[in-house]
Amino acid sequence: MKLTPDALSAHLAQHLSPLYLISGDEPLLAAEAADAVRERARSTGFSERKVHFPERAADWEEVRGSLGNLSLFGSRQLVEIRLASARVGTAGASALLSIFEMEDPDTVLLILAPRLDREVQSASWVKHVQMKGAWVQVWPVAADKLVSWLRARSRRLGLELAPEALELLAERTEGNLLAAHQELEKLALIAPGQPITADAVLKSVADSARFDVFQLGESVLAGDAERALRMLAGLRAEGTEPTLVLWTLTKAMRDLWSTLSGGADAGSRAWSRQLAALQKGARRALRLRFEELATRAGRADRMVKGRLAGNAWDEIALLALEICARPAVRPAETVLK
């Protein structure tokens, strides 16, 4: 059967299958699903736990051998197989199928894997899991669902976050649920039983890092070129990935274009400080040449990926200046073959 992480709890309350596969690239949700299976197995008497990290053919033989040499008086066991890649190869697929066929009532198998692509999903060992056990597919929380996810998670921790605080936390942790959960746990320690405002979220997050890419977005929206350049220098010195910095700037571009084009209201999703910066940006949006901004962003992206000669950080700085409506020099392009 196929299960979602939310459906797993109800399933485990009623039944413990002999075989589970948890796959996906969202570490927090995958870890919580695995913990739920471990806890259910432990409470059912599977007191021993073995963990295997098979990578080579010889490793699979070791896994198969350890399952085939159980003591007559041995404890009931949970055996975890952690896959570095969902593509297990011929040896891995053969070993898994032979392990499944053992069907030992004193063993529960838990397989942890990255996201399974379409080809792997049709593999015989994955189909066997669906027939004999449960496959829990873990998907990232969509951006438009993140606020609802944070609200539900905060209630579980006894937190009450204001709507603008939830919006801010969602914006700052999008794509990283583990960081979002850690921020909520931190807030639960800092302000237990107290309403959480956007300023409290800002203070909590800002205290954990010296430089902040999201504040960089606010700076360019407000047209504060000097502050934006200072933050870029700091982010670069701290080893921040240029891809993340470039994403922040392109998001600022999209927000400005949205206000100018009369599309979706970016301000409706912004908290007060960001909204003030966006309103400042809207007043100069008519002077921005968005086609040239997009070209500059594309050039910076190619530099980050090594497809175009030049310094990606310098190009990102030029992009920040242009979003701030400051003149910038257009460099010559040299495409790397």
C-alpha positions in Angstrom: 0.0 0.0 0.0 1.0 3.6 -0.4 0.8 6.0 2.6 1.3 9.7 3.2 3.2 10.8 6.3 -0.1 12.0 7.8 -1.8 8.7 7.2 1.1 6.7 8.7 0.1 7.5 12.3 -3.4 6.1 11.8 -2.0 3.0 10.1 0.5 2.3 12.8 -2.1 2.7 15.5 -4.0 -0.2 13.9 -1.3 -2.4 12.4 2.5 -3.0 12.1 3.5 -4.2 8.7 6.6 -6.4 8.2 8.0 -4.1 5.6 8.2 -0.3 5.2 9.8 1.9 2.6 10.2 5.6 3.4 11.4 7.7 0.5 11.7 11.4 -0.2 14.0 14.4 0.0 12.4 16.2 2.9 14.7 15.3 5.9 12.3 16.3 8.7 9.2 14.5 7.5 11.2 11.4 6.5 12.9 11.3 9.9 9.6 11.7 11.7 8.0 8.9 9.7 10.9 6.6 10.4 10.8 7.5 14.2 7.1 6.6 14.2 7.8 3.1 12.7 10.7 2.6 15.2 8.5 3.5 18.1 5.6 1.3 17.1 8.0 -1.6 16.5 9.7 -1.1 19.9 6.3 -1.0 21.7 5.3 -4.2 19.9 8.4 -6.1 21.2 10.9 -5.6 18.4 13.6 -4.6 20.9 16.7 -5.1 18.8 17.7 -2.7 16.1 20.3 -3.3 13.3 21.3 -0.6 10.8 22.9 -1.3 7.4 24.4 1.1 4.8 24.8 -1.0 1.7 26.7 0.5 -1.2 28.6 -2.3 -2.9 27.6 -5.8 -3.9 29.5 -7.2 -0.9 27.5 -5.0 1.4 24.3 -6.6 0.2 25.7 -10.0 0.9 26.4 -8.9 4.5 22.8 -7.7 4.9 21.4 -10.9 3.5 23.8 -13.0 5.7 22.9 -11.2 8.9 19.2 -11.8 8.3 19.8 -15.4 7.4 21.7 -16.3 10.6 19.2 -15.5 13.3 19.6 -17.2 16.6 16.8 -19.5 17.8 16.5 -17.5 21.0 17.3 -14.1 19.5 15.2 -11.0 20.1 12.7 -9.7 17.7 14.4 -7.1 15.6 13.9 -4.0 13.5 16.4 -4.0 10.6 17.0 -0.7 8.8 18.5 -0.5 5.4 19.6 3.0 4.5 20.1 3.6 0.8 22.4 6.4 -0.3 20.7 6.1 -3.8 17.4 4.8 -4.8 19.1 3.1 -7.7 20.3 -0.1 -6.0 21.6 -1.8 -9.1 21.1 -5.5 -10.1 22.9 -6.8 -7.0 20.8 -4.6 -4.6 17.5 -5.4 -6.3 18.2 -9.2 -6.2 19.3 -9.0 -2.5 16.2 -7.0 -1.5 13.9 -9.5 -3.2 15.6 -12.4 -1.5 15.4 -10.6 1.8 11.7 -10.0 1.3 11.1 -13.7 0.6 12.4 -14.7 4.0 9.2 -13.3 5.6 10.5 -13.7 9.2 7.8 -12.9 11.7 10.4 -11.8 14.2 11.8 -9.1 11.8 10.5 -5.8 10.7 12.3 -4.2 7.7 12.6 -0.5 7.4 14.1 0.9 4.2 15.1 4.6 4.0 15.7 6.0 0.6 15.9 9.4 -1.3 13.1 10.3 -3.7 12.3 7.5 -6.1 12.1 8.6 -9.8 9.5 7.1 -12.1 11.9 4.4 -13.3 12.7 3.2 -9.8 9.1 3.3 -8.8 8.4 0.6 -11.4 11.2 -1.7 -10.1 10.2 -5.1 -8.8 11.4 -4.6 -5.3 9.4 -1.4 -4.9 6.3 -3.2 -6.2 6.9 -6.0 -3.7 7.0 -3.4 -0.9 3.6 -2.1 -2.0 2.1 -5.6 -2.0 3.6 -6.9 1.3 4.1 -3.7 3.3 3.8 0.0 3.1 5.5 2.7 1.0 5.5 6.2 2.6 6.2 8.8 0.0 7.5 12.1 1.6 7.0 15.2 -0.4 8.1 18.8 0.4 5.4 21.1 1.7 4.3 23.4 -1.2 4.9 27.1 -0.7 1.2 27.9 -0.6 0.7 25.2 2.1 3.7 26.2 4.3 1.8 28.7 6.5 -0.9 26.1 7.3 1.8 23.6 8.1 3.6 26.0 10.4 0.3 26.9 12.1 -0.5 23.3 12.8 3.1 22.5 13.9 3.1 25.6 16.2 -0.1 24.5 17.9 1.4 21.1 18.6 4.2 23.0 20.4 1.7 25.2 22.3 2.6 28.3 20.4 0.4 31.1 19.2 1.9 32.9 16.2 0.3 36.0 14.8 -0.6 35.8 11.0 2.3 38.1 10.0 4.7 36.1 12.2 3.6 32.9 10.3 4.1 34.6 7.0 7.5 35.8 7.9 8.6 32.4 9.2 7.3 30.8 6.1 9.2 33.2 3.9 12.5 32.7 5.8 12.3 28.9 6.0 10.7 27.9 2.7 12.2 24.7 1.4 13.8 23.8 4.7 11.2 22.3 7.1 13.9 21.2 9.5 15.0 24.8 10.0 11.3 25.8 10.4 10.7 23.2 13.1 13.9 24.3 14.9 12.8 27.9 14.8 9.4 26.9 16.3 11.1 24.9 19.0 13.4 27.9 19.8 10.4 30.2 20.0 8.7 27.7 22.4 11.7 28.1 24.7 12.1 31.9 24.3 8.4 32.8 24.8 6.4 29.9 26.3 2.7 30.6 26.4 3.1 34.1 24.9 1.7 35.3 21.5 4.5 35.4 19.0 4.8 38.5 16.8 6.6 39.1 13.6 9.3 41.1 15.4 9.8 38.2 17.8 10.3 35.9 14.8 12.7 38.4 13.2 14.7 38.7 16.4 14.9 34.9 16.9 16.0 34.2 13.3 18.4 37.2 13.1 20.1 36.0 16.3 21.1 32.8 14.7 23.0 34.3 11.8 25.1 37.4 11.3 24.0 38.0 7.7 20.6 37.3 6.3 19.7 36.8 2.6 16.1 37.8 3.3 17.1 41.1 4.7 19.1 41.5 1.5 15.8 41.2 -0.4 14.3 43.9 1.8 17.3 46.2 1.1 17.1 46.0 -2.7 13.3 46.4 -2.6 13.7 49.6 -0.6 16.5 50.7 -3.0 19.1 50.8 -0.2 22.1 50.1 -2.5 24.8 50.7 0.1 23.3 48.4 2.7 22.7 45.8 0.0 26.3 45.8 -1.1 27.5 45.5 2.6 25.2 42.5 3.1 26.5 40.9 -0.2 30.1 41.3 1.0 29.2 39.7 4.4 27.2 36.8 2.8 30.1 36.1 0.5 32.6 36.1 3.3 30.5 33.7 5.3 30.4 31.2 2.4 26.7 31.6 1.5 25.8 29.8 -1.7 25.5 32.4 -4.5 22.5 30.4 -5.8 20.6 31.4 -2.7 21.6 35.0 -2.9 20.6 35.1 -6.6 17.2 33.5 -5.8 16.6 36.3 -3.2 17.3 39.0 -5.8 15.2 37.4 -8.5 12.3 37.1 -6.0 12.6 40.8 -5.3 12.4 41.4 -9.1 9.3 39.3 -9.3 7.7 41.1 -6.4 8.4 44.5 -8.1 7.1 43.3 -11.4 3.9 42.0 -9.8 3.2 45.5 -8.3 3.8 47.1 -11.6 1.9 44.7 -13.8 -1.2 44.6 -11.6 -0.9 40.8 -11.1 -1.0 39.0 -7.8 -0.6 41.3 -4.9 2.9 40.5 -3.5 2.1 42.8 -0.6 -0.7 40.7 0.6 1.9 38.0 1.5 4.4 40.4 3.1 4.8 41.3 6.7 5.0 44.9 7.8 8.7 45.6 7.3 8.9 43.9 4.0 5.7 45.6 2.8 7.2 49.0 3.6 10.3 48.1 1.5 8.0 46.8 -1.3 6.0 50.0 -1.3 9.2 52.0 -1.7 10.3 49.8 -4.6 6.9 50.1 -6.3 7.5 53.9 -6.6 10.6 53.4 -8.7 9.4 50.2 -10.5 8.5 52.3 -13.6 12.1 53.3 -14.0 13.4 49.7 -14.0 14.1 47.8 -17.2 12.9 44.4 -16.3 14.0 42.7 -19.5 17.6 43.9 -18.8 17.3 42.8 -15.2 16.2 39.3 -16.3 19.2 39.2 -18.7 21.6 40.2 -15.9 20.1 37.5 -13.6 20.4 34.9 -16.3 24.1 35.9 -16.9 24.8 35.6 -13.1 23.1 32.2 -13.1 25.3 30.9 -15.9 28.4 32.2 -14.1 27.4 30.4 -10.9 27.1 27.2 -13.0 30.4 27.7 -14.7 28.8 28.2 -18.2 30.0 31.8 -18.6 33.3 33.4 -17.8 33.3 36.0 -15.0 32.8 36.4 -11.3 29.3 35.5 -10.3 29.4 37.6 -7.1 30.4 40.7 -9.1 27.5 40.0 -11.5 25.1 39.6 -8.5 26.3 42.9 -7.1 25.6 44.6 -10.4 22.1 43.1 -10.4 21.4 44.3 -6.9 22.5 47.8 -7.9 20.2 47.8 -11.0 17.2 46.7 -8.9 18.0 49.6 -6.7 17.9 51.8 -9.8 21.6 52.6 -9.7 23.7 52.6 -12.9 25.7 49.4 -13.6 28.4 48.5 -16.1 27.5 45.8 -18.7 30.4 43.3 -18.9 31.4 41.5 -22.1 30.2 37.9 -22.3 32.6 35.0 -22.9 30.7 31.7 -23.1 32.7 28.7 -21.8 32.7 25.8 -24.2 
